[in-house]
Amino acid sequence: MESTYFRRGFGLKAEIAGRLTADYHSAVVETLRANRYQLTVGPLTFRLAQEFGFCYGVDRAVDYAYETRLKFPDRRLYLVGEIIHNPHVNQKLRDMGVRFLARGEDGQFDFSPIIPGDAVIMPAFGVTIGDFESLRGIGCVLVDTTCGSVLNVWKRVESYARDGFTAIIHGKHYHEETKATASQVMKYPGGRYLVVLNMAEARMVCDFIERGGDVAALSAHFREAVSPGFDFGWDLERVGLANQTTMLSGESLAIAEQVRQSVIRRYGAPSEAEHFRSFDTICSATQERQDAIVALLKEPLDVMVVVGGYNSSNTCHLAELVHSHGVPVYHIEDADAVDPAAGTIRHQPIGAKHESVAERWLGDSRIIGITAGASTPNNKIGETVSRVCQTAGLGEQLQALTA
């Protein structure tokens, strides 16, 4: 009987290696690496964070998607959502004939076009239990690229639900990963979850744990971020902390400690274990990229450019981290956001939902920091450096250095 579920690859890495190199390799990035993550081009010096770009989980997901196309050349191939949050990579898959499934106005995926003879890729973020069961019911081939770090979070929140603890998840309730994680608690009849976006929301929950309050107001505020039938009076008596893997690690740890202290004030220190559990579920790649930013910011920088999708949580948090250190930062989605002819940069300001265009953004800057989120391929980093050099009239010099 033909297997219909795959998670460990097809053994085709050698066959896709040339295509991946052609699509994502960068001579500029390799030159930066060879020069201890620094490159001087005329009066400009570029400093690259020592951890950047594709992480292991993203590498695996992209590899697996390419292998799937090669393995099933004659099947219709679908992708649930986006493989990762990077427009360039997703466009490459579209060019390979992958059909993207998007959420409808009701927030649900429509799987009705899929038939048993099709192949469906599940993204690095994972899918909800409901979506997985729906796809299994169709009988199509399923290719699961869910990141191992995400799976670790799933195990954690599932254990909370099994033991009667409500999972408080630091994350974005609308993010694919958090939707998938939250759904894991529903494996158990009494499974409950609550998603908090930031410390301000966590403090609202903590105040209620300690003193009670207006249930109606709290229910209205979190109406899209709780499990069905959530009872604030009952479901916050025993809580376990987890987080979306791409959040700012310092904030996740601070939120966990804030909740722990509230539990102690409410129930007393001897009863802490009966009412509180916690586990740091920030993935190592996210942590490493955040640490690399902090290390880079110890050096003098005039300006910082962060490359990655605007809907990429880990990329947005890298830009926020730079901003919090007082260094001017431009979060761009792709290299073409830098316009050498006009001397402008199209970027998404911190906390904004729309792009802005900054004129004469390079100015007198001479030391330029650069990094990229975990879903950004090397070629987009290299192209960004190239376009910055062109803005300063140094395109030919860069070419000579990286040839």
KEKE-3310 file (N, C-alpha, C; in steps of 0.2 Angstrom, whole numbers, plus 5000, padded with zeros to 4 digits):
npx = (5004:5003:5012:5005:5009:5023:5037:5051:5059:5064:5076:5082:5091:5104:5100:5093:5101:5109:5099:5094:5106:5107:5095:5097:5110:5123:5137:5141:5137:5145:5158:5157:5157:5169:5177:5177:5164:5163:5164:5172:5169:5174:5171:5161:5157:5151:5143:5139:5128:5132:5124:5112:5098:5092:5087:5089:5077:5070:5078:5076:5062:5061:5070:5063:5051:5056:5061:5049:5042:5050:5049:5036:5032:5021:5009:4996:5001:4999:5000:4998:4994:5009:5025:5036:5038:5042:5042:5049:5054:5042:5037:5046:5042:5029:5032:5036:5025:5018:5003:4995:4986:4975:4968:4951:4938:4932:4942:4946:4954:4950:4948:4942:4946:4955:4960:4961:4972:4981:4996:5000:5008:5013:5016:5032:5027:5018:5001:4984:4976:4963:4964:4974:4967:4957:4963:4969:4958:4954:4963:4974:4992:5002:5014:5025:5032:5034:5043:5055:5057:5045:5037:5041:5036:5022:5022:5024:5013:5003:5005:5002:4988:4984:4987:4978:4981:4979:4985:4995:5000:5013:5012:5006:4989:4984:4994:5000:5008:5005:4991:4991:4998:4990:4979:4983:4980:4967:4966:4962:4948:4946:4955:4962:4966:4975:4980:4992:4998:5008:5017:5009:4996:4998:4999:4986:4980:4987:4983:4969:4971:4976:4967:4954:4940:4933:4924:4917:4923:4936:4934:4929:4940:4949:4943:4946:4957:4956:4952:4937:4923:4930:4933:4936:4935:4938:4947:4960:4966:4975:4989:5000:5015:5020:5027:5026:5038:5045:5045:5051:5064:5067:5056:5046:5051:5050:5037:5033:5038:5031:5018:5021:5024:5012:5004:5010:5007:4994:4991:5001:5018:5021:5012:5015:5019:5007:4999:5006:5016:5031:5041:5054:5051:5057:5064:5081:5087:5081:5084:5098:5099:5094:5103:5115:5112:5112:5126:5132:5127:5135:5146:5151:5138:5130:5118:5105:5100:5087:5082:5068:5052:5037:5027:5034:5037:5049:5058:5052:5054:5068:5071:5064:5072:5084:5079:5076:5088:5092:5097:5096:5085:5080:5067:5066:5057:5062:5076:5074:5068:5077:5081:5092:5093:5084:5088:5081:5073:5061:5051:5045:5040:5044:5032:5022:5009:5010:5020:5033:5041:5058:5068:5084:5090:5102:5112:5125:5130:5142:5145:5137:5125:5119:5107:5096:5080:5075:5069:5074:5083:5100:5103:5095:5100:5113:5109:5104:5115:5122:5113:5113:5126:5126:5118:5127:5135:5145:5144:5152:5164:5160:5157:5170:5176:5169:5169)
npy = (4994:5011:5024:5038:5048:5059:5063:5064:5067:5063:5058:5066:5076:5078:5079:5091:5100:5109:5117:5124:5131:5139:5147:5153:5156:5167:5177:5189:5187:5176:5182:5191:5183:5176:5187:5189:5193:5206:5219:5231:5243:5255:5270:5264:5253:5237:5227:5212:5203:5188:5177:5174:5174:5160:5147:5131:5124:5131:5129:5115:5114:5121:5114:5101:5105:5107:5095:5088:5092:5087:5073:5071:5074:5074:5076:5086:5099:5106:5119:5122:5137:5147:5142:5147:5163:5172:5182:5180:5167:5160:5164:5157:5144:5145:5147:5135:5128:5125:5126:5138:5138:5148:5156:5159:5172:5168:5163:5150:5136:5131:5116:5109:5108:5098:5082:5064:5060:5070:5080:5087:5100:5103:5118:5125:5131:5122:5114:5116:5104:5101:5105:5096:5083:5085:5085:5072:5064:5066:5058:5062:5063:5068:5080:5084:5097:5103:5112:5106:5113:5119:5108:5104:5114:5110:5098:5102:5110:5101:5092:5101:5102:5089:5087:5095:5109:5126:5132:5146:5156:5165:5175:5178:5178:5176:5171:5158:5148:5149:5147:5134:5128:5131:5123:5111:5108:5105:5091:5085:5084:5093:5103:5119:5136:5152:5166:5178:5194:5202:5210:5219:5214:5202:5207:5211:5198:5193:5202:5198:5185:5187:5196:5194:5201:5211:5200:5200:5211:5206:5195:5200:5207:5197:5189:5183:5176:5165:5148:5139:5142:5147:5150:5162:5163:5150:5144:5149:5145:5135:5135:5134:5140:5144:5148:5156:5152:5162:5174:5188:5183:5188:5195:5185:5177:5186:5188:5175:5175:5185:5180:5169:5175:5181:5170:5165:5175:5174:5160:5156:5152:5139:5132:5133:5124:5117:5125:5132:5131:5131:5133:5137:5140:5146:5145:5139:5144:5157:5163:5163:5172:5184:5186:5188:5200:5209:5207:5213:5226:5231:5236:5251:5258:5266:5265:5252:5238:5227:5212:5204:5196:5205:5199:5191:5185:5183:5191:5204:5205:5206:5218:5227:5225:5231:5244:5246:5248:5261:5263:5269:5260:5250:5240:5230:5221:5215:5215:5224:5235:5245:5259:5263:5273:5283:5286:5281:5272:5259:5254:5246:5254:5252:5244:5248:5245:5247:5251:5263:5277:5282:5296:5300:5291:5285:5295:5302:5290:5278:5266:5251:5241:5224:5212:5197:5189:5173:5167:5172:5171:5169:5176:5187:5195:5198:5205:5216:5222:5225:5234:5245:5249:5253:5264:5272:5274:5264:5252:5245:5244:5235:5224:5220:5216:5205:5196)
npz = (5000:4996:5004:5012:5020:5023:5032:5033:5022:5005:5001:4991:4991:4984:4971:4970:4974:4965:4960:4971:4975:4964:4965:4978:4982:4987:4982:4988:5001:5005:5004:5014:5025:5024:5027:5040:5043:5039:5027:5017:5006:4997:5005:5013:5026:5029:5041:5045:5055:5065:5065:5055:5043:5034:5045:5052:5052:5042:5031:5030:5027:5015:5007:5007:5001:4988:4985:4985:4974:4964:4967:4964:4950:4941:4949:4955:4965:4981:4993:5010:5015:5017:5014:5021:5029:5018:5004:4992:4992:4992:4980:4971:4973:4968:4955:4952:4950:4962:4970:4980:4995:5003:5018:5019:5021:5032:5040:5038:5029:5012:5007:4997:4983:4983:4979:4981:4973:4974:4980:4996:5004:5020:5030:5037:5049:5054:5055:5060:5071:5067:5053:5049:5051:5042:5030:5030:5030:5016:5010:5002:4997:5010:5014:5027:5034:5046:5058:5069:5081:5083:5085:5098:5106:5104:5110:5123:5127:5125:5135:5146:5144:5146:5159:5165:5165:5160:5145:5143:5131:5124:5111:5094:5091:5079:5071:5060:5066:5080:5080:5076:5087:5098:5095:5098:5112:5111:5110:5121:5131:5141:5137:5137:5131:5131:5123:5124:5119:5123:5136:5142:5140:5147:5160:5162:5163:5174:5184:5185:5190:5202:5209:5203:5194:5181:5171:5159:5152:5151:5144:5132:5127:5124:5115:5103:5106:5114:5119:5114:5124:5135:5152:5163:5176:5181:5173:5174:5186:5186:5177:5163:5155:5138:5122:5106:5094:5089:5096:5105:5116:5128:5132:5133:5143:5154:5154:5158:5171:5177:5178:5186:5198:5201:5203:5214:5223:5224:5228:5236:5240:5243:5236:5223:5213:5210:5203:5193:5179:5168:5153:5143:5127:5116:5100:5097:5086:5084:5096:5094:5083:5088:5099:5091:5085:5097:5100:5088:5089:5099:5093:5084:5074:5061:5054:5052:5043:5041:5034:5027:5027:5030:5037:5044:5060:5067:5060:5062:5075:5076:5071:5080:5091:5087:5086:5099:5105:5100:5088:5071:5061:5047:5041:5028:5015:5004:4993:4983:4988:4991:4982:4971:4961:4965:4978:4989:5002:5004:5017:5032:5046:5063:5072:5063:5051:5038:5023:5022:5013:5014:5011:5005:5014:5017:5018:5027:5032:5036:5042:5041:5047:5045:5044:5044:5044:5049:5039:5027:5012:5007:4995:4995:5005:5000:4988:4994:5000:4988:4982:4991:4989:4976:4977:4984:4974:4972:4965:4956:4962:4972:4965:4960:4972:4975:4965)
capx = (5000:5007:5012:5002:5012:5030:5040:5058:5062:5064:5083:5084:5095:5109:5097:5090:5107:5110:5093:5094:5111:5105:5090:5098:5117:5126:5144:5142:5137:5151:5164:5157:5159:5176:5181:5174:5157:5164:5166:5173:5168:5175:5170:5156:5159:5146:5144:5134:5127:5135:5119:5107:5095:5089:5089:5089:5070:5068:5082:5073:5056:5062:5073:5058:5046:5059:5061:5042:5041:5054:5047:5029:5032:5015:5004:4995:5005:4997:5004:4994:4997:5015:5030:5039:5036:5046:5039:5054:5054:5035:5036:5049:5037:5023:5035:5037:5019:5014:4996:4994:4979:4974:4962:4945:4935:4930:4948:4947:4956:4946:4952:4938:4949:4960:4958:4966:4979:4986:5001:4999:5014:5011:5022:5036:5024:5013:4994:4980:4974:4957:4966:4977:4962:4953:4968:4970:4952:4954:4967:4980:4999:5004:5022:5025:5038:5034:5049:5056:5056:5037:5034:5043:5031:5016:5022:5023:5006:4999:5006:4998:4981:4983:4987:4973:4983:4978:4991:4995:5004:5015:5012:5001:4984:4982:4999:4999:5011:5001:4985:4993:5000:4984:4975:4985:4977:4960:4966:4959:4941:4946:4960:4961:4972:4974:4986:4994:5003:5014:5017:5002:4990:5000:4997:4978:4978:4989:4978:4963:4973:4977:4961:4948:4939:4927:4925:4915:4928:4942:4932:4928:4947:4953:4938:4949:4963:4955:4949:4930:4920:4935:4930:4941:4935:4940:4953:4966:4968:4981:4992:5007:5017:5023:5027:5027:5045:5049:5045:5057:5065:5067:5049:5043:5054:5048:5030:5032:5040:5026:5013:5023:5024:5005:5001:5012:5003:4987:4990:5006:5024:5021:5007:5016:5019:5000:4996:5010:5022:5034:5046:5056:5051:5060:5069:5088:5089:5078:5088:5105:5099:5093:5110:5119:5110:5115:5133:5133:5126:5141:5151:5148:5134:5127:5112:5105:5095:5085:5079:5064:5045:5034:5023:5039:5038:5056:5061:5050:5057:5075:5070:5062:5078:5089:5076:5076:5095:5093:5101:5091:5084:5075:5065:5064:5054:5066:5081:5071:5065:5082:5081:5098:5092:5080:5091:5076:5072:5054:5052:5040:5043:5043:5025:5017:5006:5011:5026:5034:5047:5062:5072:5091:5091:5109:5115:5132:5131:5147:5145:5130:5124:5114:5105:5090:5076:5076:5066:5077:5088:5106:5104:5092:5105:5118:5107:5103:5121:5123:5109:5116:5133:5124:5115:5132:5140:5150:5142:5157:5169:5158:5158:5177:5178:5166:5170)
capy = (5000:5017:5028:5045:5053:5059:5069:5063:5068:5058:5056:5069:5082:5079:5081:5098:5105:5114:5122:5128:5136:5144:5151:5157:5157:5174:5178:5194:5185:5172:5186:5194:5177:5175:5192:5189:5196:5213:5221:5238:5245:5263:5273:5261:5247:5233:5223:5207:5199:5182:5172:5177:5171:5153:5143:5124:5122:5134:5125:5109:5115:5123:5108:5096:5107:5106:5087:5085:5094:5082:5067:5070:5079:5074:5077:5093:5100:5111:5121:5125:5144:5149:5137:5151:5170:5176:5182:5178:5159:5157:5165:5152:5138:5146:5146:5127:5125:5124:5130:5140:5138:5154:5156:5163:5177:5164:5161:5143:5134:5127:5110:5106:5107:5093:5075:5059:5059:5076:5080:5093:5102:5107:5122:5125:5133:5117:5116:5114:5098:5101:5105:5089:5078:5086:5082:5065:5062:5066:5053:5064:5063:5074:5081:5088:5101:5106:5113:5102:5117:5120:5101:5104:5118:5106:5093:5106:5113:5095:5090:5105:5100:5082:5087:5100:5116:5130:5134:5153:5156:5172:5175:5182:5173:5176:5168:5151:5144:5150:5144:5126:5126:5132:5118:5105:5107:5102:5084:5083:5087:5099:5107:5126:5140:5159:5169:5185:5196:5206:5211:5223:5209:5197:5210:5210:5191:5193:5206:5194:5179:5189:5199:5194:5207:5211:5194:5202:5215:5202:5190:5204:5209:5191:5184:5179:5173:5160:5142:5139:5141:5149:5153:5166:5162:5144:5141:5152:5142:5131:5138:5133:5145:5143:5154:5156:5151:5167:5180:5191:5179:5192:5197:5178:5175:5191:5186:5169:5177:5189:5175:5165:5179:5182:5164:5164:5180:5171:5154:5155:5149:5131:5129:5135:5118:5115:5130:5135:5127:5135:5131:5142:5137:5150:5140:5141:5149:5163:5166:5165:5178:5189:5187:5191:5207:5212:5208:5218:5233:5233:5240:5257:5257:5272:5263:5245:5236:5221:5210:5199:5197:5210:5195:5186:5187:5183:5197:5210:5206:5208:5226:5230:5224:5236:5250:5247:5250:5267:5263:5269:5253:5250:5234:5229:5215:5213:5220:5230:5241:5250:5261:5267:5279:5289:5287:5280:5265:5257:5250:5246:5257:5248:5245:5250:5240:5249:5253:5271:5278:5287:5299:5301:5288:5283:5301:5302:5284:5275:5259:5249:5234:5221:5205:5195:5184:5166:5164:5176:5168:5173:5180:5193:5199:5200:5210:5222:5225:5228:5240:5250:5251:5257:5270:5277:5275:5260:5246:5242:5242:5229:5218:5218:5213:5199:5192)
capz = (5000:4995:5010:5010:5025:5023:5036:5033:5016:5000:4999:4984:4992:4979:4965:4971:4977:4960:4959:4977:4974:4959:4968:4984:4984:4986:4982:4993:5008:5006:5004:5021:5029:5023:5030:5047:5043:5038:5021:5016:4999:4997:5011:5017:5029:5030:5046:5045:5061:5064:5064:5050:5037:5034:5050:5050:5051:5036:5026:5029:5024:5008:5004:5007:4996:4981:4984:4984:4967:4960:4968:4961:4945:4938:4953:4957:4972:4985:5000:5015:5018:5014:5016:5026:5028:5013:4997:4987:4992:4990:4973:4968:4973:4963:4948:4951:4949:4968:4971:4987:4998:5007:5022:5017:5025:5039:5043:5037:5022:5008:5004:4992:4977:4983:4978:4984:4969:4974:4986:4999:5008:5026:5031:5043:5055:5055:5053:5066:5072:5062:5046:5048:5051:5036:5024:5031:5027:5009:5007:4998:5000:5014:5016:5033:5035:5052:5061:5076:5087:5084:5088:5105:5109:5104:5116:5130:5128:5125:5142:5150:5144:5148:5166:5168:5165:5154:5141:5142:5125:5122:5104:5090:5090:5071:5067:5059:5071:5086:5078:5076:5094:5102:5093:5101:5118:5110:5110:5127:5132:5145:5135:5137:5130:5131:5120:5126:5114:5125:5143:5144:5140:5152:5166:5163:5165:5181:5189:5186:5194:5209:5212:5200:5190:5176:5167:5153:5149:5149:5138:5126:5125:5122:5112:5097:5108:5119:5117:5115:5131:5141:5159:5166:5184:5182:5168:5176:5192:5185:5171:5160:5150:5132:5118:5099:5094:5086:5100:5109:5121:5135:5134:5135:5150:5158:5155:5163:5178:5180:5179:5192:5204:5202:5205:5221:5227:5224:5231:5241:5237:5244:5231:5216:5208:5209:5200:5188:5175:5163:5150:5138:5121:5110:5097:5097:5080:5085:5101:5091:5079:5093:5102:5086:5085:5102:5099:5083:5092:5103:5088:5081:5068:5059:5052:5052:5038:5042:5028:5028:5026:5035:5041:5048:5067:5070:5057:5065:5082:5076:5069:5086:5095:5085:5088:5106:5106:5098:5081:5066:5058:5041:5040:5021:5014:4999:4991:4978:4992:4991:4975:4970:4957:4969:4984:4994:5004:5006:5023:5037:5052:5069:5075:5058:5047:5031:5021:5021:5009:5017:5006:5007:5020:5018:5021:5029:5035:5034:5045:5040:5050:5041:5046:5040:5048:5048:5032:5022:5009:5007:4989:4996:5009:4995:4984:4997:5000:4981:4980:4995:4986:4970:4980:4985:4968:4973:4963:4952:4967:4976:4960:4960:4978:4976:4959)
cpx = (5004:5006:5009:5005:5019:5032:5048:5062:5062:5071:5085:5088:5100:5106:5094:5095:5108:5105:5093:5100:5110:5100:5092:5105:5119:5133:5146:5142:5143:5157:5163:5159:5166:5180:5178:5168:5158:5167:5167:5173:5169:5175:5165:5159:5152:5148:5138:5134:5129:5130:5113:5104:5093:5092:5088:5082:5068:5071:5078:5066:5057:5065:5067:5053:5049:5059:5054:5040:5044:5051:5040:5028:5025:5009:5003:4998:5002:5001:4999:4997:5003:5020:5034:5036:5041:5044:5043:5054:5047:5034:5040:5045:5031:5026:5036:5031:5015:5008:4996:4987:4979:4968:4957:4943:4934:4936:4950:4950:4951:4949:4948:4941:4953:4957:4963:4973:4983:4991:5000:5005:5011:5017:5026:5033:5019:5006:4990:4978:4968:4959:4970:4972:4958:4957:4969:4964:4951:4958:4973:4986:5000:5012:5022:5032:5039:5040:5049:5055:5049:5034:5036:5038:5024:5016:5021:5016:5001:4999:5002:4991:4980:4983:4982:4975:4981:4984:4990:5001:5006:5016:5007:4995:4982:4988:4998:5002:5007:4994:4986:4994:4994:4980:4977:4982:4970:4960:4963:4953:4941:4952:4958:4967:4970:4981:4987:4999:5009:5013:5011:4997:4992:4998:4990:4977:4981:4985:4972:4965:4973:4971:4955:4946:4933:4928:4923:4920:4934:4940:4931:4935:4950:4948:4941:4955:4962:4952:4941:4927:4925:4931:4936:4941:4938:4946:4959:4969:4974:4983:4999:5009:5021:5024:5028:5035:5049:5048:5051:5058:5064:5060:5045:5045:5051:5040:5029:5033:5034:5020:5015:5022:5016:5002:5004:5008:4996:4986:4995:5012:5023:5016:5009:5016:5012:4997:5000:5016:5024:5039:5048:5056:5053:5065:5076:5090:5087:5082:5095:5105:5098:5100:5115:5118:5113:5122:5135:5132:5131:5146:5147:5144:5130:5119:5111:5099:5093:5080:5075:5056:5042:5029:5027:5040:5045:5060:5059:5053:5064:5075:5069:5068:5083:5086:5077:5083:5097:5097:5095:5091:5079:5074:5062:5062:5059:5071:5079:5068:5070:5082:5087:5097:5089:5084:5086:5076:5064:5054:5046:5042:5040:5035:5020:5015:5007:5018:5027:5040:5051:5067:5079:5092:5098:5113:5122:5134:5137:5148:5138:5130:5119:5113:5098:5087:5077:5073:5068:5083:5094:5106:5100:5096:5110:5116:5105:5109:5123:5120:5111:5122:5131:5121:5121:5137:5146:5149:5148:5163:5167:5159:5165:5179:5175:5166:5173)
cpy = (5006:5021:5035:5050:5053:5065:5069:5064:5062:5056:5060:5075:5083:5081:5088:5103:5111:5119:5126:5133:5141:5149:5155:5158:5165:5175:5184:5191:5180:5176:5189:5189:5176:5181:5194:5194:5204:5214:5228:5239:5253:5265:5270:5254:5243:5228:5218:5203:5191:5176:5176:5172:5164:5149:5135:5122:5125:5130:5119:5109:5117:5117:5103:5098:5106:5099:5085:5087:5089:5075:5066:5075:5079:5075:5084:5094:5106:5113:5124:5132:5145:5144:5141:5158:5174:5176:5179:5170:5157:5158:5159:5146:5139:5145:5139:5124:5123:5129:5131:5140:5144:5153:5161:5168:5174:5162:5154:5142:5130:5122:5106:5104:5101:5086:5070:5058:5065:5076:5087:5094:5106:5111:5121:5126:5127:5119:5114:5107:5097:5101:5098:5084:5079:5083:5075:5061:5061:5060:5055:5063:5069:5074:5086:5091:5104:5106:5109:5107:5119:5114:5101:5108:5114:5101:5096:5107:5107:5092:5094:5103:5093:5082:5092:5107:5119:5132:5142:5154:5163:5171:5179:5177:5172:5172:5161:5147:5144:5146:5136:5124:5126:5126:5111:5103:5104:5094:5081:5087:5093:5104:5115:5130:5147:5162:5176:5188:5199:5207:5215:5218:5204:5200:5210:5203:5190:5196:5201:5188:5181:5192:5198:5200:5206:5205:5196:5206:5211:5197:5194:5205:5203:5186:5180:5175:5167:5153:5143:5138:5143:5152:5156:5164:5155:5142:5144:5150:5138:5133:5136:5137:5142:5149:5152:5156:5157:5174:5182:5187:5182:5193:5190:5176:5180:5190:5180:5171:5181:5185:5171:5169:5180:5176:5163:5169:5177:5165:5152:5151:5141:5128:5130:5130:5116:5119:5133:5130:5132:5132:5135:5138:5141:5145:5143:5145:5156:5167:5168:5171:5184:5191:5190:5198:5211:5213:5213:5225:5235:5237:5246:5256:5264:5270:5255:5243:5229:5218:5204:5201:5201:5205:5190:5189:5188:5189:5203:5211:5208:5216:5229:5230:5230:5243:5252:5249:5257:5268:5264:5262:5254:5242:5233:5222:5211:5218:5226:5236:5246:5252:5266:5274:5285:5290:5286:5273:5264:5252:5250:5248:5252:5250:5247:5244:5241:5251:5261:5271:5283:5289:5300:5298:5286:5289:5300:5295:5281:5267:5257:5242:5231:5214:5203:5190:5177:5163:5168:5172:5172:5178:5187:5198:5202:5205:5216:5226:5229:5234:5246:5253:5255:5263:5275:5277:5270:5253:5242:5240:5235:5223:5216:5215:5206:5194:5185)
cpz = (5000:5002:5008:5015:5025:5028:5036:5027:5011:4997:4992:4985:4986:4973:4965:4972:4972:4960:4965:4977:4969:4961:4974:4986:4983:4987:4987:5000:5010:5007:5011:5026:5030:5026:5037:5048:5042:5031:5020:5009:4999:5004:5016:5020:5031:5036:5046:5052:5060:5063:5060:5046:5039:5041:5048:5048:5044:5030:5025:5026:5017:5004:5002:5001:4989:4980:4982:4976:4962:4961:4965:4956:4941:4942:4954:4964:4975:4991:5004:5018:5014:5018:5022:5025:5024:5006:4991:4986:4990:4983:4969:4968:4968:4956:4946:4950:4956:4969:4979:4989:5003:5012:5019:5022:5032:5043:5042:5030:5019:5005:4999:4986:4977:4983:4980:4980:4970:4980:4989:5004:5014:5028:5037:5050:5058:5053:5060:5066:5067:5055:5044:5047:5044:5030:5024:5028:5020:5006:5002:5001:5004:5016:5021:5034:5041:5056:5068:5082:5089:5087:5095:5109:5109:5110:5123:5131:5129:5132:5147:5150:5147:5156:5169:5169:5159:5151:5140:5137:5124:5115:5100:5088:5083:5067:5066:5064:5078:5085:5079:5083:5098:5101:5096:5108:5117:5109:5116:5129:5136:5143:5134:5135:5130:5128:5122:5121:5117:5133:5146:5145:5146:5159:5167:5165:5172:5186:5190:5191:5201:5212:5209:5196:5186:5171:5160:5149:5146:5143:5132:5123:5121:5118:5106:5099:5114:5116:5118:5122:5137:5146:5163:5174:5186:5179:5170:5183:5192:5178:5169:5155:5144:5128:5110:5098:5092:5090:5103:5115:5128:5137:5136:5142:5155:5160:5160:5170:5181:5182:5185:5198:5206:5205:5213:5226:5229:5229:5236:5238:5238:5239:5224:5211:5206:5204:5194:5185:5170:5160:5144:5131:5115:5107:5097:5092:5081:5090:5098:5087:5083:5097:5098:5085:5090:5102:5094:5085:5097:5099:5086:5075:5067:5057:5052:5047:5040:5037:5029:5028:5032:5039:5044:5055:5069:5067:5060:5072:5082:5075:5076:5091:5093:5087:5095:5109:5103:5091:5076:5062:5052:5040:5033:5020:5008:4997:4987:4982:4992:4983:4974:4966:4961:4975:4990:4996:5006:5011:5027:5043:5058:5072:5070:5054:5039:5029:5021:5016:5013:5011:5009:5014:5022:5021:5022:5032:5032:5036:5045:5042:5045:5044:5042:5045:5045:5042:5026:5018:5008:5001:4990:5001:5004:4991:4987:4998:4993:4980:4984:4992:4980:4972:4981:4979:4968:4970:4960:4957:4971:4971:4960:4966:4979:4970:4960)
residu = (MET:GLU:SER:THR:TYR:PHE:ARG:ARG:GLY:PHE:GLY:LEU:LYS:ALA:GLU:ILE:ALA:GLY:ARG:LEU:THR:ALA:ASP:TYR:HIS:SER:ALA:VAL:VAL:GLU:THR:LEU:ARG:ALA:ASN:ARG:TYR:GLN:LEU:THR:VAL:GLY:PRO:LEU:THR:PHE:ARG:LEU:ALA:GLN:GLU:PHE:GLY:PHE:CYS:TYR:GLY:VAL:ASP:ARG:ALA:VAL:ASP:TYR:ALA:TYR:GLU:THR:ARG:LEU:LYS:PHE:PRO:ASP:ARG:ARG:LEU:TYR:LEU:VAL:GLY:GLU:ILE:ILE:HIS:ASN:PRO:HIS:VAL:ASN:GLN:LYS:LEU:ARG:ASP:MET:GLY:VAL:ARG:PHE:LEU:ALA:ARG:GLY:GLU:ASP:GLY:GLN:PHE:ASP:PHE:SER:PRO:ILE:ILE:PRO:GLY:ASP:ALA:VAL:ILE:MET:PRO:ALA:PHE:GLY:VAL:THR:ILE:GLY:ASP:PHE:GLU:SER:LEU:ARG:GLY:ILE:GLY:CYS:VAL:LEU:VAL:ASP:THR:THR:CYS:GLY:SER:VAL:LEU:ASN:VAL:TRP:LYS:ARG:VAL:GLU:SER:TYR:ALA:ARG:ASP:GLY:PHE:THR:ALA:ILE:ILE:HIS:GLY:LYS:HIS:TYR:HIS:GLU:GLU:THR:LYS:ALA:THR:ALA:SER:GLN:VAL:MET:LYS:TYR:PRO:GLY:GLY:ARG:TYR:LEU:VAL:VAL:LEU:ASN:MET:ALA:GLU:ALA:ARG:MET:VAL:CYS:ASP:PHE:ILE:GLU:ARG:GLY:GLY:ASP:VAL:ALA:ALA:LEU:SER:ALA:HIS:PHE:ARG:GLU:ALA:VAL:SER:PRO:GLY:PHE:ASP:PHE:GLY:TRP:ASP:LEU:GLU:ARG:VAL:GLY:LEU:ALA:ASN:GLN:THR:THR:MET:LEU:SER:GLY:GLU:SER:LEU:ALA:ILE:ALA:GLU:GLN:VAL:ARG:GLN:SER:VAL:ILE:ARG:ARG:TYR:GLY:ALA:PRO:SER:GLU:ALA:GLU:HIS:PHE:ARG:SER:PHE:ASP:THR:ILE:CYS:SER:ALA:THR:GLN:GLU:ARG:GLN:ASP:ALA:ILE:VAL:ALA:LEU:LEU:LYS:GLU:PRO:LEU:ASP:VAL:MET:VAL:VAL:VAL:GLY:GLY:TYR:ASN:SER:SER:ASN:THR:CYS:HIS:LEU:ALA:GLU:LEU:VAL:HIS:SER:HIS:GLY:VAL:PRO:VAL:TYR:HIS:ILE:GLU:ASP:ALA:ASP:ALA:VAL:ASP:PRO:ALA:ALA:GLY:THR:ILE:ARG:HIS:GLN:PRO:ILE:GLY:ALA:LYS:HIS:GLU:SER:VAL:ALA:GLU:ARG:TRP:LEU:GLY:ASP:SER:ARG:ILE:ILE:GLY:ILE:THR:ALA:GLY:ALA:SER:THR:PRO:ASN:ASN:LYS:ILE:GLY:GLU:THR:VAL:SER:ARG:VAL:CYS:GLN:THR:ALA:GLY:LEU:GLY:GLU:GLN:LEU:GLN:ALA:LEU:THR:ALA)
# end
